[in-house]
């Protein structure tokens, strides 16, 4: 019976240690939450040639993301080399 009691105490100590670690991690992460993110425009890279359906969809989505996120979204067309 003492074996069960020791195991219960060990689990309680582990739970306490996990709670302390969680509180510590939360306190360390709090200053990062006050920063504006992102600080630069968001780049949306499209790997298809301009003028196609992917280009039209990306530009439409970029416009909607700009409005929703209140952050500039720049669509960049980088066509893959034909091979």
mmCIF file of the N, C-alpha and C atoms, coordinates in Angstrom:
data_MODEL
# 
_entry.id   MODEL 
# 
loop_
_atom_site.group_PDB 
_atom_site.id 
_atom_site.type_symbol 
_atom_site.label_atom_id 
_atom_site.label_alt_id 
_atom_site.label_comp_id 
_atom_site.label_asym_id 
_atom_site.label_entity_id 
_atom_site.label_seq_id 
_atom_site.pdbx_PDB_ins_code 
_atom_site.Cartn_x 
_atom_site.Cartn_y 
_atom_site.Cartn_z 
_atom_site.occupancy 
_atom_site.B_iso_or_equiv 
_atom_site.pdbx_formal_charge 
_atom_site.auth_seq_id 
_atom_site.auth_comp_id 
_atom_site.auth_asym_id 
_atom_site.auth_atom_id 
_atom_site.pdbx_PDB_model_num 
ATOM 1   N N  . UNK A 1 1  ? 0.821  -1.183 0.000   1.00 0.00 ? 1  UNK A N  1 
ATOM 2   C CA . UNK A 1 1  ? 0.000  0.000  0.000   1.00 0.00 ? 1  UNK A CA 1 
ATOM 3   C C  . UNK A 1 1  ? 0.872  1.258  0.000   1.00 0.00 ? 1  UNK A C  1 
ATOM 4   N N  . UNK A 1 2  ? 2.003  1.211  0.677   1.00 0.00 ? 2  UNK A N  1 
ATOM 5   C CA . UNK A 1 2  ? 2.889  2.370  0.683   1.00 0.00 ? 2  UNK A CA 1 
ATOM 6   C C  . UNK A 1 2  ? 3.434  2.638  -0.714  1.00 0.00 ? 2  UNK A C  1 
ATOM 7   N N  . UNK A 1 3  ? 3.529  1.607  -1.537  1.00 0.00 ? 3  UNK A N  1 
ATOM 8   C CA . UNK A 1 3  ? 3.999  1.789  -2.901  1.00 0.00 ? 3  UNK A CA 1 
ATOM 9   C C  . UNK A 1 3  ? 3.025  2.661  -3.699  1.00 0.00 ? 3  UNK A C  1 
ATOM 10  N N  . UNK A 1 4  ? 1.732  2.439  -3.554  1.00 0.00 ? 4  UNK A N  1 
ATOM 11  C CA . UNK A 1 4  ? 0.718  3.258  -4.211  1.00 0.00 ? 4  UNK A CA 1 
ATOM 12  C C  . UNK A 1 4  ? 0.784  4.701  -3.731  1.00 0.00 ? 4  UNK A C  1 
ATOM 13  N N  . UNK A 1 5  ? 0.973  4.887  -2.447  1.00 0.00 ? 5  UNK A N  1 
ATOM 14  C CA . UNK A 1 5  ? 1.031  6.237  -1.888  1.00 0.00 ? 5  UNK A CA 1 
ATOM 15  C C  . UNK A 1 5  ? 2.220  7.001  -2.473  1.00 0.00 ? 5  UNK A C  1 
ATOM 16  N N  . UNK A 1 6  ? 3.366  6.335  -2.593  1.00 0.00 ? 6  UNK A N  1 
ATOM 17  C CA . UNK A 1 6  ? 4.537  6.991  -3.175  1.00 0.00 ? 6  UNK A CA 1 
ATOM 18  C C  . UNK A 1 6  ? 4.299  7.366  -4.636  1.00 0.00 ? 6  UNK A C  1 
ATOM 19  N N  . UNK A 1 7  ? 3.622  6.492  -5.364  1.00 0.00 ? 7  UNK A N  1 
ATOM 20  C CA . UNK A 1 7  ? 3.339  6.767  -6.761  1.00 0.00 ? 7  UNK A CA 1 
ATOM 21  C C  . UNK A 1 7  ? 2.399  7.970  -6.885  1.00 0.00 ? 7  UNK A C  1 
ATOM 22  N N  . UNK A 1 8  ? 1.420  8.057  -6.015  1.00 0.00 ? 8  UNK A N  1 
ATOM 23  C CA . UNK A 1 8  ? 0.496  9.179  -6.030  1.00 0.00 ? 8  UNK A CA 1 
ATOM 24  C C  . UNK A 1 8  ? 1.215  10.482 -5.722  1.00 0.00 ? 8  UNK A C  1 
ATOM 25  N N  . UNK A 1 9  ? 2.119  10.466 -4.764  1.00 0.00 ? 9  UNK A N  1 
ATOM 26  C CA . UNK A 1 9  ? 2.886  11.653 -4.424  1.00 0.00 ? 9  UNK A CA 1 
ATOM 27  C C  . UNK A 1 9  ? 3.778  12.040 -5.603  1.00 0.00 ? 9  UNK A C  1 
ATOM 28  N N  . UNK A 1 10 ? 4.368  11.070 -6.292  1.00 0.00 ? 10 UNK A N  1 
ATOM 29  C CA . UNK A 1 10 ? 5.227  11.332 -7.425  1.00 0.00 ? 10 UNK A CA 1 
ATOM 30  C C  . UNK A 1 10 ? 4.438  11.985 -8.560  1.00 0.00 ? 10 UNK A C  1 
ATOM 31  N N  . UNK A 1 11 ? 3.227  11.487 -8.822  1.00 0.00 ? 11 UNK A N  1 
ATOM 32  C CA . UNK A 1 11 ? 2.390  12.067 -9.862  1.00 0.00 ? 11 UNK A CA 1 
ATOM 33  C C  . UNK A 1 11 ? 2.008  13.492 -9.479  1.00 0.00 ? 11 UNK A C  1 
ATOM 34  N N  . UNK A 1 12 ? 1.719  13.733 -8.206  1.00 0.00 ? 12 UNK A N  1 
ATOM 35  C CA . UNK A 1 12 ? 1.387  15.077 -7.753  1.00 0.00 ? 12 UNK A CA 1 
ATOM 36  C C  . UNK A 1 12 ? 2.571  16.018 -7.927  1.00 0.00 ? 12 UNK A C  1 
ATOM 37  N N  . UNK A 1 13 ? 3.762  15.552 -7.630  1.00 0.00 ? 13 UNK A N  1 
ATOM 38  C CA . UNK A 1 13 ? 4.959  16.382 -7.784  1.00 0.00 ? 13 UNK A CA 1 
ATOM 39  C C  . UNK A 1 13 ? 5.206  16.682 -9.257  1.00 0.00 ? 13 UNK A C  1 
ATOM 40  N N  . UNK A 1 14 ? 4.976  15.709 -10.119 1.00 0.00 ? 14 UNK A N  1 
ATOM 41  C CA . UNK A 1 14 ? 5.162  15.920 -11.554 1.00 0.00 ? 14 UNK A CA 1 
ATOM 42  C C  . UNK A 1 14 ? 4.145  16.924 -12.077 1.00 0.00 ? 14 UNK A C  1 
ATOM 43  N N  . UNK A 1 15 ? 2.905  16.819 -11.628 1.00 0.00 ? 15 UNK A N  1 
ATOM 44  C CA . UNK A 1 15 ? 1.874  17.763 -12.058 1.00 0.00 ? 15 UNK A CA 1 
ATOM 45  C C  . UNK A 1 15 ? 2.211  19.176 -11.585 1.00 0.00 ? 15 UNK A C  1 
ATOM 46  N N  . UNK A 1 16 ? 2.730  19.293 -10.376 1.00 0.00 ? 16 UNK A N  1 
ATOM 47  C CA . UNK A 1 16 ? 3.127  20.600 -9.840  1.00 0.00 ? 16 UNK A CA 1 
ATOM 48  C C  . UNK A 1 16 ? 4.290  21.176 -10.658 1.00 0.00 ? 16 UNK A C  1 
ATOM 49  N N  . UNK A 1 17 ? 5.259  20.338 -10.991 1.00 0.00 ? 17 UNK A N  1 
ATOM 50  C CA . UNK A 1 17 ? 6.402  20.792 -11.785 1.00 0.00 ? 17 UNK A CA 1 
ATOM 51  C C  . UNK A 1 17 ? 5.952  21.228 -13.183 1.00 0.00 ? 17 UNK A C  1 
ATOM 52  N N  . UNK A 1 18 ? 5.002  20.485 -13.774 1.00 0.00 ? 18 UNK A N  1 
ATOM 53  C CA . UNK A 1 18 ? 4.482  20.860 -15.095 1.00 0.00 ? 18 UNK A CA 1 
ATOM 54  C C  . UNK A 1 18 ? 3.737  22.193 -15.028 1.00 0.00 ? 18 UNK A C  1 
ATOM 55  N N  . UNK A 1 19 ? 2.978  22.397 -13.973 1.00 0.00 ? 19 UNK A N  1 
ATOM 56  C CA . UNK A 1 19 ? 2.245  23.655 -13.822 1.00 0.00 ? 19 UNK A CA 1 
ATOM 57  C C  . UNK A 1 19 ? 3.207  24.831 -13.673 1.00 0.00 ? 19 UNK A C  1 
ATOM 58  N N  . UNK A 1 20 ? 4.260  24.650 -12.903 1.00 0.00 ? 20 UNK A N  1 
ATOM 59  C CA . UNK A 1 20 ? 5.256  25.711 -12.723 1.00 0.00 ? 20 UNK A CA 1 
ATOM 60  C C  . UNK A 1 20 ? 5.955  26.009 -14.045 1.00 0.00 ? 20 UNK A C  1 
ATOM 61  N N  . UNK A 1 21 ? 6.289  24.972 -14.798 1.00 0.00 ? 21 UNK A N  1 
ATOM 62  C CA . UNK A 1 21 ? 6.939  25.163 -16.098 1.00 0.00 ? 21 UNK A CA 1 
ATOM 63  C C  . UNK A 1 21 ? 6.010  25.905 -17.063 1.00 0.00 ? 21 UNK A C  1 
ATOM 64  N N  . UNK A 1 22 ? 4.719  25.573 -17.041 1.00 0.00 ? 22 UNK A N  1 
ATOM 65  C CA . UNK A 1 22 ? 3.752  26.246 -17.909 1.00 0.00 ? 22 UNK A CA 1 
ATOM 66  C C  . UNK A 1 22 ? 3.616  27.725 -17.552 1.00 0.00 ? 22 UNK A C  1 
ATOM 67  N N  . UNK A 1 23 ? 3.559  28.020 -16.273 1.00 0.00 ? 23 UNK A N  1 
ATOM 68  C CA . UNK A 1 23 ? 3.467  29.417 -15.827 1.00 0.00 ? 23 UNK A CA 1 
ATOM 69  C C  . UNK A 1 23 ? 4.723  30.179 -16.234 1.00 0.00 ? 23 UNK A C  1 
ATOM 70  N N  . UNK A 1 24 ? 5.886  29.565 -16.063 1.00 0.00 ? 24 UNK A N  1 
ATOM 71  C CA . UNK A 1 24 ? 7.150  30.200 -16.420 1.00 0.00 ? 24 UNK A CA 1 
ATOM 72  C C  . UNK A 1 24 ? 7.213  30.481 -17.918 1.00 0.00 ? 24 UNK A C  1 
ATOM 73  N N  . UNK A 1 25 ? 6.790  29.510 -18.736 1.00 0.00 ? 25 UNK A N  1 
ATOM 74  C CA . UNK A 1 25 ? 6.804  29.686 -20.187 1.00 0.00 ? 25 UNK A CA 1 
ATOM 75  C C  . UNK A 1 25 ? 5.834  30.790 -20.613 1.00 0.00 ? 25 UNK A C  1 
ATOM 76  N N  . UNK A 1 26 ? 4.692  30.871 -19.962 1.00 0.00 ? 26 UNK A N  1 
ATOM 77  C CA . UNK A 1 26 ? 3.717  31.917 -20.273 1.00 0.00 ? 26 UNK A CA 1 
ATOM 78  C C  . UNK A 1 26 ? 4.275  33.295 -19.940 1.00 0.00 ? 26 UNK A C  1 
ATOM 79  N N  . UNK A 1 27 ? 4.948  33.413 -18.823 1.00 0.00 ? 27 UNK A N  1 
ATOM 80  C CA . UNK A 1 27 ? 5.521  34.696 -18.444 1.00 0.00 ? 27 UNK A CA 1 
ATOM 81  C C  . UNK A 1 27 ? 6.625  35.124 -19.398 1.00 0.00 ? 27 UNK A C  1 
ATOM 82  N N  . UNK A 1 28 ? 7.386  34.161 -19.904 1.00 0.00 ? 28 UNK A N  1 
ATOM 83  C CA . UNK A 1 28 ? 8.440  34.492 -20.864 1.00 0.00 ? 28 UNK A CA 1 
ATOM 84  C C  . UNK A 1 28 ? 7.860  34.910 -22.214 1.00 0.00 ? 28 UNK A C  1 
ATOM 85  N N  . UNK A 1 29 ? 6.721  34.357 -22.599 1.00 0.00 ? 29 UNK A N  1 
ATOM 86  C CA . UNK A 1 29 ? 6.143  34.636 -23.911 1.00 0.00 ? 29 UNK A CA 1 
ATOM 87  C C  . UNK A 1 29 ? 5.340  35.929 -23.928 1.00 0.00 ? 29 UNK A C  1 
ATOM 88  N N  . UNK A 1 30 ? 4.949  36.443 -22.798 1.00 0.00 ? 30 UNK A N  1 
ATOM 89  C CA . UNK A 1 30 ? 4.079  37.618 -22.739 1.00 0.00 ? 30 UNK A CA 1 
ATOM 90  C C  . UNK A 1 30 ? 4.664  38.860 -23.422 1.00 0.00 ? 30 UNK A C  1 
ATOM 91  N N  . UNK A 1 31 ? 5.944  39.221 -23.260 1.00 0.00 ? 31 UNK A N  1 
ATOM 92  C CA . UNK A 1 31 ? 6.457  40.406 -23.952 1.00 0.00 ? 31 UNK A CA 1 
ATOM 93  C C  . UNK A 1 31 ? 6.367  40.303 -25.471 1.00 0.00 ? 31 UNK A C  1 
ATOM 94  N N  . UNK A 1 32 ? 6.455  39.108 -26.016 1.00 0.00 ? 32 UNK A N  1 
ATOM 95  C CA . UNK A 1 32 ? 6.354  38.927 -27.456 1.00 0.00 ? 32 UNK A CA 1 
ATOM 96  C C  . UNK A 1 32 ? 4.963  39.211 -27.990 1.00 0.00 ? 32 UNK A C  1 
ATOM 97  N N  . UNK A 1 33 ? 3.958  39.113 -27.149 1.00 0.00 ? 33 UNK A N  1 
ATOM 98  C CA . UNK A 1 33 ? 2.589  39.351 -27.595 1.00 0.00 ? 33 UNK A CA 1 
ATOM 99  C C  . UNK A 1 33 ? 2.303  40.830 -27.818 1.00 0.00 ? 33 UNK A C  1 
ATOM 100 N N  . UNK A 1 34 ? 3.086  41.704 -27.215 1.00 0.00 ? 34 UNK A N  1 
ATOM 101 C CA . UNK A 1 34 ? 2.829  43.131 -27.346 1.00 0.00 ? 34 UNK A CA 1 
ATOM 102 C C  . UNK A 1 34 ? 3.410  43.720 -28.625 1.00 0.00 ? 34 UNK A C  1 
ATOM 103 N N  . UNK A 1 35 ? 4.248  42.972 -29.323 1.00 0.00 ? 35 UNK A N  1 
ATOM 104 C CA . UNK A 1 35 ? 4.855  43.478 -30.546 1.00 0.00 ? 35 UNK A CA 1 
ATOM 105 C C  . UNK A 1 35 ? 3.867  43.389 -31.704 1.00 0.00 ? 35 UNK A C  1 
ATOM 106 N N  . UNK A 1 36 ? 3.965  44.345 -32.612 1.00 0.00 ? 36 UNK A N  1 
ATOM 107 C CA . UNK A 1 36 ? 3.153  44.303 -33.826 1.00 0.00 ? 36 UNK A CA 1 
ATOM 108 C C  . UNK A 1 36 ? 3.716  43.225 -34.736 1.00 0.00 ? 36 UNK A C  1 
ATOM 109 N N  . UNK A 1 37 ? 2.864  42.367 -35.254 1.00 0.00 ? 37 UNK A N  1 
ATOM 110 C CA . UNK A 1 37 ? 3.308  41.322 -36.161 1.00 0.00 ? 37 UNK A CA 1 
ATOM 111 C C  . UNK A 1 37 ? 2.376  41.287 -37.343 1.00 0.00 ? 37 UNK A C  1 
ATOM 112 N N  . UNK A 1 38 ? 2.827  41.168 -38.498 1.00 0.00 ? 38 UNK A N  1 
ATOM 113 C CA . UNK A 1 38 ? 4.195  41.336 -38.970 1.00 0.00 ? 38 UNK A CA 1 
ATOM 114 C C  . UNK A 1 38 ? 4.521  42.811 -39.161 1.00 0.00 ? 38 UNK A C  1 
ATOM 115 N N  . UNK A 1 39 ? 5.794  43.125 -39.132 1.00 0.00 ? 39 UNK A N  1 
ATOM 116 C CA . UNK A 1 39 ? 6.221  44.511 -39.265 1.00 0.00 ? 39 UNK A CA 1 
ATOM 117 C C  . UNK A 1 39 ? 6.467  44.892 -40.722 1.00 0.00 ? 39 UNK A C  1 
ATOM 118 N N  . UNK A 1 40 ? 6.610  43.912 -41.585 1.00 0.00 ? 40 UNK A N  1 
ATOM 119 C CA . UNK A 1 40 ? 6.822  44.156 -43.010 1.00 0.00 ? 40 UNK A CA 1 
ATOM 120 C C  . UNK A 1 40 ? 5.636  43.606 -43.793 1.00 0.00 ? 40 UNK A C  1 
ATOM 121 N N  . UNK A 1 41 ? 5.492  44.007 -45.054 1.00 0.00 ? 41 UNK A N  1 
ATOM 122 C CA . UNK A 1 41 ? 4.399  43.446 -45.869 1.00 0.00 ? 41 UNK A CA 1 
ATOM 123 C C  . UNK A 1 41 ? 4.547  41.930 -46.013 1.00 0.00 ? 41 UNK A C  1 
ATOM 124 N N  . UNK A 1 42 ? 3.424  41.254 -46.112 1.00 0.00 ? 42 UNK A N  1 
ATOM 125 C CA . UNK A 1 42 ? 3.414  39.808 -46.301 1.00 0.00 ? 42 UNK A CA 1 
ATOM 126 C C  . UNK A 1 42 ? 3.607  39.528 -47.783 1.00 0.00 ? 42 UNK A C  1 
ATOM 127 N N  . UNK A 1 43 ? 4.549  38.639 -48.113 1.00 0.00 ? 43 UNK A N  1 
ATOM 128 C CA . UNK A 1 43 ? 4.783  38.256 -49.514 1.00 0.00 ? 43 UNK A CA 1 
ATOM 129 C C  . UNK A 1 43 ? 4.049  36.964 -49.804 1.00 0.00 ? 43 UNK A C  1 
ATOM 130 N N  . UNK A 1 44 ? 3.213  36.987 -50.828 1.00 0.00 ? 44 UNK A N  1 
ATOM 131 C CA . UNK A 1 44 ? 2.477  35.817 -51.270 1.00 0.00 ? 44 UNK A CA 1 
ATOM 132 C C  . UNK A 1 44 ? 3.104  35.408 -52.600 1.00 0.00 ? 44 UNK A C  1 
ATOM 133 N N  . UNK A 1 45 ? 3.867  34.313 -52.615 1.00 0.00 ? 45 UNK A N  1 
ATOM 134 C CA . UNK A 1 45 ? 4.620  33.903 -53.797 1.00 0.00 ? 45 UNK A CA 1 
ATOM 135 C C  . UNK A 1 45 ? 3.800  32.877 -54.587 1.00 0.00 ? 45 UNK A C  1 
ATOM 136 N N  . UNK A 1 46 ? 3.625  33.157 -55.896 1.00 0.00 ? 46 UNK A N  1 
ATOM 137 C CA . UNK A 1 46 ? 2.885  32.276 -56.789 1.00 0.00 ? 46 UNK A CA 1 
ATOM 138 C C  . UNK A 1 46 ? 3.877  31.685 -57.780 1.00 0.00 ? 46 UNK A C  1 
ATOM 139 N N  . UNK A 1 47 ? 3.924  30.381 -57.894 1.00 0.00 ? 47 UNK A N  1 
ATOM 140 C CA . UNK A 1 47 ? 4.887  29.705 -58.761 1.00 0.00 ? 47 UNK A CA 1 
ATOM 141 C C  . UNK A 1 47 ? 4.356  29.357 -60.131 1.00 0.00 ? 47 UNK A C  1 
ATOM 142 N N  . UNK A 1 48 ? 3.445  30.146 -60.660 1.00 0.00 ? 48 UNK A N  1 
ATOM 143 C CA . UNK A 1 48 ? 2.880  29.911 -61.982 1.00 0.00 ? 48 UNK A CA 1 
ATOM 144 C C  . UNK A 1 48 ? 3.017  31.184 -62.802 1.00 0.00 ? 48 UNK A C  1 
ATOM 145 N N  . UNK A 1 49 ? 2.947  31.083 -64.134 1.00 0.00 ? 49 UNK A N  1 
ATOM 146 C CA . UNK A 1 49 ? 3.109  32.275 -64.974 1.00 0.00 ? 49 UNK A CA 1 
ATOM 147 C C  . UNK A 1 49 ? 1.974  33.278 -64.770 1.00 0.00 ? 49 UNK A C  1 
ATOM 148 N N  . UNK A 1 50 ? 2.257  34.567 -65.007 1.00 0.00 ? 50 UNK A N  1 
ATOM 149 C CA . UNK A 1 50 ? 1.224  35.586 -64.831 1.00 0.00 ? 50 UNK A CA 1 
ATOM 150 C C  . UNK A 1 50 ? 0.103  35.449 -65.863 1.00 0.00 ? 50 UNK A C  1 
ATOM 151 N N  . UNK A 1 51 ? -1.080 35.883 -65.473 1.00 0.00 ? 51 UNK A N  1 
ATOM 152 C CA . UNK A 1 51 ? -2.221 35.877 -66.382 1.00 0.00 ? 51 UNK A CA 1 
ATOM 153 C C  . UNK A 1 51 ? -3.060 34.627 -66.318 1.00 0.00 ? 51 UNK A C  1 
ATOM 154 N N  . UNK A 1 52 ? -2.598 33.623 -65.610 1.00 0.00 ? 52 UNK A N  1 
ATOM 155 C CA . UNK A 1 52 ? -3.346 32.376 -65.504 1.00 0.00 ? 52 UNK A CA 1 
ATOM 156 C C  . UNK A 1 52 ? -4.337 32.409 -64.348 1.00 0.00 ? 52 UNK A C  1 
ATOM 157 N N  . UNK A 1 53 ? -5.017 31.286 -64.158 1.00 0.00 ? 53 UNK A N  1 
ATOM 158 C CA . UNK A 1 53 ? -6.012 31.192 -63.106 1.00 0.00 ? 53 UNK A CA 1 
ATOM 159 C C  . UNK A 1 53 ? -5.362 31.313 -61.729 1.00 0.00 ? 53 UNK A C  1 
ATOM 160 N N  . UNK A 1 54 ? -4.180 30.731 -61.554 1.00 0.00 ? 54 UNK A N  1 
ATOM 161 C CA . UNK A 1 54 ? -3.493 30.820 -60.262 1.00 0.00 ? 54 UNK A CA 1 
ATOM 162 C C  . UNK A 1 54 ? -3.150 32.272 -59.930 1.00 0.00 ? 54 UNK A C  1 
ATOM 163 N N  . UNK A 1 55 ? -2.744 33.021 -60.930 1.00 0.00 ? 55 UNK A N  1 
ATOM 164 C CA . UNK A 1 55 ? -2.422 34.442 -60.738 1.00 0.00 ? 55 UNK A CA 1 
ATOM 165 C C  . UNK A 1 55 ? -3.665 35.221 -60.323 1.00 0.00 ? 55 UNK A C  1 
ATOM 166 N N  . UNK A 1 56 ? -4.765 35.000 -61.012 1.00 0.00 ? 56 UNK A N  1 
ATOM 167 C CA . UNK A 1 56 ? -6.010 35.704 -60.693 1.00 0.00 ? 56 UNK A CA 1 
ATOM 168 C C  . UNK A 1 56 ? -6.494 35.357 -59.282 1.00 0.00 ? 56 UNK A C  1 
ATOM 169 N N  . UNK A 1 57 ? -6.438 34.071 -58.933 1.00 0.00 ? 57 UNK A N  1 
ATOM 170 C CA . UNK A 1 57 ? -6.880 33.645 -57.600 1.00 0.00 ? 57 UNK A CA 1 
ATOM 171 C C  . UNK A 1 57 ? -5.971 34.230 -56.515 1.00 0.00 ? 57 UNK A C  1 
ATOM 172 N N  . UNK A 1 58 ? -4.665 34.237 -56.761 1.00 0.00 ? 58 UNK A N  1 
ATOM 173 C CA . UNK A 1 58 ? -3.724 34.760 -55.766 1.00 0.00 ? 58 UNK A CA 1 
ATOM 174 C C  . UNK A 1 58 ? -3.934 36.255 -55.552 1.00 0.00 ? 58 UNK A C  1 
ATOM 175 N N  . UNK A 1 59 ? -4.146 36.991 -56.618 1.00 0.00 ? 59 UNK A N  1 
ATOM 176 C CA . UNK A 1 59 ? -4.365 38.436 -56.471 1.00 0.00 ? 59 UNK A CA 1 
ATOM 177 C C  . UNK A 1 59 ? -5.684 38.725 -55.752 1.00 0.00 ? 59 UNK A C  1 
ATOM 178 N N  . UNK A 1 60 ? -6.707 37.935 -56.047 1.00 0.00 ? 60 UNK A N  1 
ATOM 179 C CA . UNK A 1 60 ? -7.988 38.091 -55.367 1.00 0.00 ? 60 UNK A CA 1 
ATOM 180 C C  . UNK A 1 60 ? -7.849 37.760 -53.877 1.00 0.00 ? 60 UNK A C  1 
ATOM 181 N N  . UNK A 1 61 ? -7.168 36.667 -53.586 1.00 0.00 ? 61 UNK A N  1 
ATOM 182 C CA . UNK A 1 61 ? -6.948 36.271 -52.191 1.00 0.00 ? 61 UNK A CA 1 
ATOM 183 C C  . UNK A 1 61 ? -6.068 37.287 -51.474 1.00 0.00 ? 61 UNK A C  1 
ATOM 184 N N  . UNK A 1 62 ? -5.056 37.819 -52.160 1.00 0.00 ? 62 UNK A N  1 
ATOM 185 C CA . UNK A 1 62 ? -4.192 38.837 -51.562 1.00 0.00 ? 62 UNK A CA 1 
ATOM 186 C C  . UNK A 1 62 ? -4.962 40.081 -51.184 1.00 0.00 ? 62 UNK A C  1 
ATOM 187 N N  . UNK A 1 63 ? -5.901 40.479 -52.036 1.00 0.00 ? 63 UNK A N  1 
ATOM 188 C CA . UNK A 1 63 ? -6.729 41.644 -51.747 1.00 0.00 ? 63 UNK A CA 1 
ATOM 189 C C  . UNK A 1 63 ? -7.612 41.400 -50.523 1.00 0.00 ? 63 UNK A C  1 
ATOM 190 N N  . UNK A 1 64 ? -8.202 40.220 -50.450 1.00 0.00 ? 64 UNK A N  1 
ATOM 191 C CA . UNK A 1 64 ? -9.064 39.883 -49.309 1.00 0.00 ? 64 UNK A CA 1 
ATOM 192 C C  . UNK A 1 64 ? -8.254 39.769 -48.021 1.00 0.00 ? 64 UNK A C  1 
ATOM 193 N N  . UNK A 1 65 ? -7.040 39.210 -48.114 1.00 0.00 ? 65 UNK A N  1 
ATOM 194 C CA . UNK A 1 65 ? -6.183 39.106 -46.932 1.00 0.00 ? 65 UNK A CA 1 
ATOM 195 C C  . UNK A 1 65 ? -5.748 40.478 -46.437 1.00 0.00 ? 65 UNK A C  1 
ATOM 196 N N  . UNK A 1 66 ? -5.477 41.392 -47.375 1.00 0.00 ? 66 UNK A N  1 
ATOM 197 C CA . UNK A 1 66 ? -5.101 42.753 -46.987 1.00 0.00 ? 66 UNK A CA 1 
ATOM 198 C C  . UNK A 1 66 ? -6.212 43.400 -46.176 1.00 0.00 ? 66 UNK A C  1 
ATOM 199 N N  . UNK A 1 67 ? -7.440 43.223 -46.603 1.00 0.00 ? 67 UNK A N  1 
ATOM 200 C CA . UNK A 1 67 ? -8.577 43.793 -45.879 1.00 0.00 ? 67 UNK A CA 1 
ATOM 201 C C  . UNK A 1 67 ? -8.797 43.096 -44.543 1.00 0.00 ? 67 UNK A C  1 
ATOM 202 N N  . UNK A 1 68 ? -8.694 41.767 -44.523 1.00 0.00 ? 68 UNK A N  1 
ATOM 203 C CA . UNK A 1 68 ? -8.985 41.006 -43.304 1.00 0.00 ? 68 UNK A CA 1 
ATOM 204 C C  . UNK A 1 68 ? -7.901 41.196 -42.242 1.00 0.00 ? 68 UNK A C  1 
ATOM 205 N N  . UNK A 1 69 ? -6.647 41.203 -42.661 1.00 0.00 ? 69 UNK A N  1 
ATOM 206 C CA . UNK A 1 69 ? -5.537 41.293 -41.709 1.00 0.00 ? 69 UNK A CA 1 
ATOM 207 C C  . UNK A 1 69 ? -5.122 42.733 -41.417 1.00 0.00 ? 69 UNK A C  1 
ATOM 208 N N  . UNK A 1 70 ? -5.623 43.667 -42.212 1.00 0.00 ? 70 UNK A N  1 
ATOM 209 C CA . UNK A 1 70 ? -5.217 45.067 -42.111 1.00 0.00 ? 70 UNK A CA 1 
ATOM 210 C C  . UNK A 1 70 ? -3.691 45.196 -42.208 1.00 0.00 ? 70 UNK A C  1 
ATOM 211 N N  . UNK A 1 71 ? -3.134 44.412 -43.113 1.00 0.00 ? 71 UNK A N  1 
ATOM 212 C CA . UNK A 1 71 ? -1.691 44.376 -43.356 1.00 0.00 ? 71 UNK A CA 1 
ATOM 213 C C  . UNK A 1 71 ? -1.498 44.207 -44.854 1.00 0.00 ? 71 UNK A C  1 
ATOM 214 N N  . UNK A 1 72 ? -0.515 44.882 -45.423 1.00 0.00 ? 72 UNK A N  1 
ATOM 215 C CA . UNK A 1 72 ? -0.267 44.808 -46.853 1.00 0.00 ? 72 UNK A CA 1 
ATOM 216 C C  . UNK A 1 72 ? 0.185  43.407 -47.252 1.00 0.00 ? 72 UNK A C  1 
ATOM 217 N N  . UNK A 1 73 ? -0.480 42.847 -48.271 1.00 0.00 ? 73 UNK A N  1 
ATOM 218 C CA . UNK A 1 73 ? -0.099 41.547 -48.833 1.00 0.00 ? 73 UNK A CA 1 
ATOM 219 C C  . UNK A 1 73 ? 0.334  41.792 -50.267 1.00 0.00 ? 73 UNK A C  1 
ATOM 220 N N  . UNK A 1 74 ? 1.581  41.454 -50.576 1.00 0.00 ? 74 UNK A N  1 
ATOM 221 C CA . UNK A 1 74 ? 2.135  41.662 -51.914 1.00 0.00 ? 74 UNK A CA 1 
ATOM 222 C C  . UNK A 1 74 ? 2.199  40.311 -52.624 1.00 0.00 ? 74 UNK A C  1 
ATOM 223 N N  . UNK A 1 75 ? 1.535  40.208 -53.777 1.00 0.00 ? 75 UNK A N  1 
ATOM 224 C CA . UNK A 1 75 ? 1.558  38.977 -54.566 1.00 0.00 ? 75 UNK A CA 1 
ATOM 225 C C  . UNK A 1 75 ? 2.751  39.060 -55.509 1.00 0.00 ? 75 UNK A C  1 
ATOM 226 N N  . UNK A 1 76 ? 3.636  38.071 -55.415 1.00 0.00 ? 76 UNK A N  1 
ATOM 227 C CA . UNK A 1 76 ? 4.834  38.013 -56.256 1.00 0.00 ? 76 UNK A CA 1 
ATOM 228 C C  . UNK A 1 76 ? 4.729  36.800 -57.164 1.00 0.00 ? 76 UNK A C  1 
ATOM 229 N N  . UNK A 1 77 ? 4.886  37.026 -58.468 1.00 0.00 ? 77 UNK A N  1 
ATOM 230 C CA . UNK A 1 77 ? 4.815  35.943 -59.441 1.00 0.00 ? 77 UNK A CA 1 
ATOM 231 C C  . UNK A 1 77 ? 6.233  35.472 -59.737 1.00 0.00 ? 77 UNK A C  1 
ATOM 232 N N  . UNK A 1 78 ? 6.499  34.197 -59.466 1.00 0.00 ? 78 UNK A N  1 
ATOM 233 C CA . UNK A 1 78 ? 7.802  33.605 -59.743 1.00 0.00 ? 78 UNK A CA 1 
ATOM 234 C C  . UNK A 1 78 ? 7.537  32.308 -60.523 1.00 0.00 ? 78 UNK A C  1 
ATOM 235 N N  . UNK A 1 79 ? 7.457  32.406 -61.867 1.00 0.00 ? 79 UNK A N  1 
ATOM 236 C CA . UNK A 1 79 ? 7.144  31.212 -62.641 1.00 0.00 ? 79 UNK A CA 1 
ATOM 237 C C  . UNK A 1 79 ? 8.272  30.187 -62.570 1.00 0.00 ? 79 UNK A C  1 
ATOM 238 N N  . UNK A 1 80 ? 7.877  28.944 -62.455 1.00 0.00 ? 80 UNK A N  1 
ATOM 239 C CA . UNK A 1 80 ? 8.858  27.854 -62.438 1.00 0.00 ? 80 UNK A CA 1 
ATOM 240 C C  . UNK A 1 80 ? 9.430  27.684 -63.848 1.00 0.00 ? 80 UNK A C  1 
ATOM 241 N N  . UNK A 1 81 ? 10.696 27.304 -63.949 1.00 0.00 ? 81 UNK A N  1 
ATOM 242 C CA . UNK A 1 81 ? 11.270 27.082 -65.289 1.00 0.00 ? 81 UNK A CA 1 
ATOM 243 C C  . UNK A 1 81 ? 10.623 25.877 -65.951 1.00 0.00 ? 81 UNK A C  1 
ATOM 244 N N  . UNK A 1 82 ? 10.335 26.008 -67.240 1.00 0.00 ? 82 UNK A N  1 
ATOM 245 C CA . UNK A 1 82 ? 9.750  24.901 -67.985 1.00 0.00 ? 82 UNK A CA 1 
ATOM 246 C C  . UNK A 1 82 ? 10.814 23.833 -68.184 1.00 0.00 ? 82 UNK A C  1 
ATOM 247 N N  . UNK A 1 83 ? 10.431 22.604 -67.986 1.00 0.00 ? 83 UNK A N  1 
ATOM 248 C CA . UNK A 1 83 ? 11.491 21.625 -68.076 1.00 0.00 ? 83 UNK A CA 1 
ATOM 249 C C  . UNK A 1 83 ? 11.081 20.357 -68.618 1.00 0.00 ? 83 UNK A C  1 
# 
